[in-house]
Amino acid sequence: MLRVIDKQAQLVEDEIKTLVDNDKQLKHQVKL
C-alpha cells in the first residue's frame, strides 16, 4: 500500500518538475 502511494507521489513530483521546466522555457522564449 505504501509503495503505491510512494509511486503516485513520485509521478506527481515529476509532473510538477515538467510544468516548472515548461514554465521556465516559456518565460525564456518571451524574453527572446
Buried (B, 14 or more C-beta within 10 A) or exposed (E): EEEEEEEEEEEEEEEEEEEEEEEEEEEEEEEE
